């Protein structure tokens, strides 16, 4: 007996003017897709581009080289950072701060 697999599906509907529908249909016809296939594929491609652009950081070669240099040769901490680091160390050692996973303090 065959085992059936089901995929949950969502539905997207859009109301557009007739001129927009005709333009989308023309583009779909040129690609050999149905109107629905064309709209979904085009929207998906655009969504992937947008997500990639908004969730990644791009650096020039110069910027990347500067970042790597800063990571490999960090500047010594200034007095404010040194004091904060010392205060953090003391709070952890005294139990004021709990650094265990799942801790809320």
C-alpha positions as CSV (number, residue, x, y, z in Angstrom):
1,X,0.0,0.0,0.0
2,X,1.3,3.5,-0.9
3,X,2.1,5.8,1.9
4,X,0.7,9.3,1.2
5,X,2.6,12.4,2.1
6,X,0.8,15.6,2.5
7,X,2.2,19.1,2.3
8,X,0.4,21.9,4.0
9,X,-0.3,24.7,1.6
10,X,-1.1,28.3,2.1
11,X,-3.1,30.5,-0.2
12,X,-2.3,34.0,-1.5
13,X,-4.8,36.0,-3.5
14,X,-4.3,39.4,-5.0
15,X,-6.8,41.7,-6.7
16,X,-5.1,43.7,-9.5
17,X,-6.3,45.9,-12.3
18,X,-6.9,44.2,-15.6
19,X,-3.9,46.0,-17.2
20,X,-1.6,44.5,-14.5
21,X,-3.1,41.1,-14.9
22,X,-2.6,41.3,-18.7
23,X,1.0,42.3,-18.2
24,X,1.7,39.5,-15.8
25,X,0.0,37.0,-18.1
26,X,2.1,38.2,-21.0
27,X,5.3,37.7,-19.0
28,X,4.1,34.3,-17.8
29,X,3.3,33.3,-21.4
30,X,6.8,34.3,-22.4
31,X,8.3,32.0,-19.8
32,X,6.0,29.1,-20.5
33,X,4.5,29.2,-17.0
34,X,1.0,29.7,-15.8
35,X,0.1,33.0,-14.4
36,X,0.0,31.6,-10.9
37,X,3.4,29.8,-11.3
38,X,4.9,33.0,-12.7
39,X,3.6,35.2,-9.9
40,X,4.7,32.8,-7.1
41,X,8.2,32.2,-8.7
42,X,8.8,35.9,-9.2
43,X,7.7,36.8,-5.7
44,X,9.8,34.0,-4.2
45,X,12.9,35.1,-6.1
46,X,12.4,38.7,-5.0
47,X,11.8,37.6,-1.4
48,X,15.0,35.6,-1.4
49,X,17.0,38.6,-2.8
50,X,15.5,40.9,-0.2
51,X,16.2,38.5,2.7
52,X,19.8,38.0,1.5
53,X,20.4,41.7,1.1
54,X,18.9,42.5,4.5
55,X,20.6,39.7,6.5
56,X,24.1,39.9,5.2
57,X,26.9,42.4,5.5
58,X,29.0,43.4,2.5
59,X,32.5,44.9,2.9
60,X,34.9,46.3,0.3
61,X,38.3,44.6,0.2
62,X,39.7,47.6,2.0
63,X,37.1,47.4,4.8
64,X,37.5,43.6,5.1
65,X,41.3,44.0,5.4
66,X,40.9,46.6,8.1
67,X,38.4,44.4,10.0
68,X,40.8,41.4,9.9
69,X,43.7,43.6,11.1
70,X,41.6,44.9,14.0
71,X,40.6,41.3,14.9
72,X,44.1,40.0,14.7
73,X,45.7,43.0,16.4
74,X,43.2,44.5,18.8
75,X,43.8,47.8,20.5
76,X,44.4,47.6,24.3
77,X,41.3,48.3,26.3
78,X,40.8,51.9,27.4
79,X,40.2,52.8,31.1
80,X,36.4,52.6,30.9
81,X,36.5,49.1,29.3
82,X,39.1,47.9,31.8
83,X,36.9,49.1,34.7
84,X,33.8,47.4,33.2
85,X,35.7,44.2,32.7
86,X,37.0,44.2,36.3
87,X,33.5,44.9,37.6
88,X,32.0,42.1,35.5
89,X,34.8,39.7,36.8
90,X,34.1,40.7,40.4
91,X,30.3,40.2,40.0
92,X,30.7,36.8,38.5
93,X,33.2,35.7,41.2
94,X,30.9,37.0,44.0
95,X,27.8,35.2,42.5
96,X,26.0,38.4,41.7
97,X,26.0,37.4,38.0
98,X,25.4,33.8,37.0
99,X,27.0,32.9,33.7
100,X,25.5,29.4,33.5
101,X,23.3,28.7,30.4
102,X,19.6,29.3,31.1
103,X,20.4,31.7,33.9
104,X,18.2,34.9,34.2
105,X,20.8,37.0,36.1
